Amino acid sequence: MEDNIIERSFTDRPQDEQEALLTYTWCNYCMEVDLGMQNVKEYQSEDRVWLEGDCIKCNNKVITEIDETED
């Protein structure tokens, strides 16, 4: 388990970025892409940033990692 996990404010992201992150998802239970998620929370640890929410179709947990590195 990761140490020093910080909850971040997902709503601080621009609206278009929020919509994209909520739409382009993968559900391991439905085995389908782009079903969307709801009840999202954003977290950060030393190594990564990710979203956790509920799949819109089956309501199981969906996790999406966010790449915040600049190219």
Secondary structure, 3 states (H helix, E strand, C coil): CCCCCEEECHHHCCHHHHHHHHHCCEECCCCEECCCEEEEEEEECCCCEEEEEEECCCCCEEEEEECCCCC
